Structure formats: C-alpha cells, structure tokens
Amino acid sequence: MSQIVFLGSGGARIVVFKQIRASGGIWITLDETQMLVDPGPGCLVRCVNSKSNLDPTTLDGIILSHRHLDHSADVNVMIEAMTQGGFEPRGAVFAPEDALEDDPVILRYIRKYIPRIEILKEGGEYELKSIKFNTPIRHRHGGETYGINFIGTKQSISYIADTKYFEGIETYYHGDTFIINVLREKPSEIDHLCIEDAKKIISQAKPNLTILTHFGMQIIKSKPWEVADKITNELGLQVIAANDGMKVEL
C-alpha cells in the first residue's frame, strides 16, 4: 500500500525548538519502496512510537531536501537505524552537496555504512528500487535546497520543500498528490512560502490532493485545518493540513 506518514508537521525555529509540533520529517511508501524525507529533530523517536509500525531497518533510502537542522538533525541516527548500527550496510542516501561537504550534516564516519550516496542537483534524476524521482529546480532558500517529484507506477507525489515563491515554481511539480511546506500565514521577506503562495501553486497545478505542512506559529494559531478548509472552499480543490502522526493512504 502506498502511503505518507507525517512524523511531524512543525516548522520555524520556535515551533521546532519547543516542539509545539513535532519535526520528524515524512515517511513515504510508494510501490513498496520505503523512503524517509527530511528527518528532523525527534525522527527516530517518532518512528519507534508511531502507530503506523514504522521500522527504520526496513528503509530503502533517506533524502534531504536541504541541510538545515529542522530537516536533517536526525539523519545520522536514522542512517544508523537503517543499517542496524552499520552491521548491515544497506540503503541509499540522497542530499545536496553542501550537506556532505564543507560543514557536513552527514557525518563522515557514518558514510561507510551506506553502499550508495548520491548528490542532489538541479535537474537531477534518480532511482530507488522500483521508483524514480527528480529534483527539477533549485529553490530560493538558505543553503542548497530542492523539491522532489516521486514517480511510481500508479501514483506520483510532489514535495515542495522550503522556498521563497518564484514565478513558475508550480510548472516544475506535477504529482497527483502535493506536499507543500507552508511556514507563514502572511507574506514576509523570509525565504518561505505563505498561504497566498500556496494558493497560487495549487490553483495552477491542480493536484488531486494537497497536504500542507511545516507550519510556523502564525498558521498554528490560525488552526491549520481551518486554513486548509478555507482554501478548499475557495479553489474547489482538496486541501488538507498535516498533523503529527497523520497517515494518508494513496
């Protein structure tokens, strides 16, 4: 069964540091391929305590959209879990170059546990077991950041990671299901999407389902489920808000 499990739905420093909402990332199962995207603080604990019976030793791959700690803090412990402490080297890790070089978030000693490490690049195309995925465009965000199109045999998922809105972003993503990181309720100068940006993307791309996540305090105070319902009513397209531990079957 293809499904998405949200190991957290919080973004922004205060939300993450105070764990107002969890920040464990997203576990995606597509065509029986198990992928962990952006394992932020608390990912391992959220997996072990998940009602969805998520076993890190079954992971096929771990993917970082970018190196910021709210997306990568648990990447090393999740690599250890995936490889059973390095005694069973397996799986693959995909990350931008700056997550591996200079001031790396993926520790060098742990890399020997992983048979395959690939660097994400703009326009890159990749395979993991039965699925393909691509990183079509570099996002406007601090550090090297990419969104992802996951392509299965019957389902496709687009993950629009952290970014400032830019003209035409919606043309790069074409999944049946969209996952969009929406930090802000109102426009600001920071490099993150707000609700109006998300509406532009959804209205142009018209996915079958959009899931909003990675909420900052503004949206949390405005009740994300009510924000999503308002967008659904306005656009006539199904939009829901993630919550911690939520499972969406595709």
N, C-alpha and C positions, 0 to 999 in steps of 0.2 A: 504494500500500500504506500502511495506517495503522500507525504505529509510534511508540514512545517511545525516545529515546536519552538516557541519563543522562551528562551532561558532568561529573558529579561526584556524590558520594554522601556528602560530609562536611558536618558542621555543627559549631557551637560554635567559640569563638574559637581555642583552641589547635589544634584539628584543621585549621581553615582557615589560620591564620597559618603553621603549619608544613607545610601541605599534606600531612598524613598521609593524607588522602584529598582528592581534587580537589573543586572547589567551583564548577564552571562552569554549573550550572543544568540545565534539562531542555528538550530539543528534542522537540516533539510534532508529528507529521504526522497529520492527521485529514482524510479526504476531500480529499487533495491540498493542504490548507491547511497552511502551514509556520509554526509558532509557537515562539518561544523564551520560556521561562518562567524568571524569576529568574536572569539572567546574572551570577553572582558572579565573584570573582577567578579569572582564568585561562580565562574562557569562550572568548574568541577563539582562544587557543592550542589549547584542547581541540577546537574546531570544525575548525580547519585541519589538525590532526593526527589527526582521527577516522578510524577505519577505515570509518565509515558514509558517507563522502563528503559531509559537511555543508558546503554552500556558503552563507555568510551573505548573499550577494547574492540568494539565492532566497527569503529570509524574507518572509513576508507581515505579520508582526506580532511585537512584543515586549511581554511582560506582566510587570509587577512585582506580586508579592503584597504587598510592603511595601518600605520604603526602606533597611532595614539592609544594611550593606555586603556581608555574605556572600550577599545576594540581588541586589545592584544594582551592585556595583563596576565591572562591565564594560558597563553599559548604554550608556554614551556611545560607546565604541568599537564596540559592536555596532550601534548606530544608524548610525555612520559606515560600517561594513562593509555593512549592509543597503542603504544609499543610495549606495554607491561614493563615499564622501567628500563626499556632498552633490551630486555631479554628476548623479545620477539620483534625485531626490526620489521616494520611494515608501514604501509600507507604512503601518503604524499602530502607535502606542504606547499602552498602557493602564497606568495607575498610579493609586494613591491620591493624594488632593490634597496630602498632606504630602510626597510625593516630588517635587512640582512647585513648591510654594510655600515660603515662609519660608527654609529651608536646603535648597535642592533638590539632589537627586542627579542629576536630568536637567538638564544644563547648558542655559542659556537660548539661547546662541548656536547650539547644535546643533538646536534645535527647528524651525528654518526648513527643515531637510532633510526633515521628516516632514509629509506632507499632512494627517495626521489624528492628533490626540492626544485621548484620552478619559479622563476621571476615573472611577476605580472607586468605587462607593458601595455601601452595604448594600442588597441587593435589586435591584441593577443588572442590566440585561440588555443584551447586546452582540452584534454580528455581525462576523465577519471572513471575507470571501469566502463559502465555502459552509457555514460552521459558525456555530452560536450558542453563547454561553456566558454564565454568570451568576455573580454574587458574592452568595450568599444571605444571609450573616450576617457581621458584623464579628467578628473573632477577639479573644480575650483575650491580647493580646501588646503589647509596647512599640511604640509607633507604630501607625498605621492599617494594619491587616492583613486581607486577605481570602483565603479559599479560593475555588476555582473549579470549576464544573461545565461541562465541554466537551461539547457535544451535536452529534454527526454524524448522518449518515443511517442508519448501521448500528451505530455504536459510540459509546459515551459514556465519558468519563473524568472522575473527580473528583479534584481535587488539594486535599488538606487541608494547608494551609500551617502555619507556626509558630503555636502557640496553647497556652494552658493549657486543659486539659479543662474543659468545662462541660456541664451536663446537657442532653441533647437535641441535641448537636452532630451526631450521626450522622443525624438526621432531615433535615438540610439537604443531604445529599450522596447521590446516587443513581446514580452511574455504574456501568457494567459492570466497569470497572477503577478501583481506588482507588490513588492515590499518597499516602502519608502520611509527613509529616516527623516522625520519632521521634528526638528528641535523647538522651533519658535512658533508662537501663535501669530505674531505680528512681524512685519518686515524689520530688518535691522542691518547693520553693516557687517555682522559676523558671517563667516562662510558656512552658513547652514540654511536649509530650506525652511520656509514658514508655510502656514496653511494656504495662503494665496498662491504660492509657488506650486504646492502640491496639486491644487485645483487646476492650474494651467496644465500640468503634466497629465493628470488623469483625464481631463476633458479632451486633450489632443490624442493621447494614446489609446484611450477607451479599453482598458483591460477588463476581463470578465470579473475580476475581484482585485481590489486594492486593500492592502493592510498597512496602516500607518503605525510607526513605532519610533523608538529612540526619543522619547518626549522629555523636554525641559519643563521647568516649573510652571511657566505660563500655561502650557497646554494641560498639565496635570491639574492645575487649579480650575481650568475651564471644563474639566471632565472629558477626557479623550473620546469616550463612547458617544457623548452628545455632539462633539465636534464632528466625528465621523458620520453620525446620522444626518447632521445638517448638510454635509457635502453630498451624501447620497440623495437627499431630497432635492438639492439644488441642481445636481448634474444628471440625475436619473441613472447613476451607475453605482454598483455595490461597493461601498467603502466601509471597512470596519477598523476598530482600533485594537491593537495588540494589548494584552495584559500578561503579567508574569505567569509563565507556565502554560499559556494558551496553546492548544493543538488545533491546527487547521488541516483537515483531510482534503486531499485534492481528488 
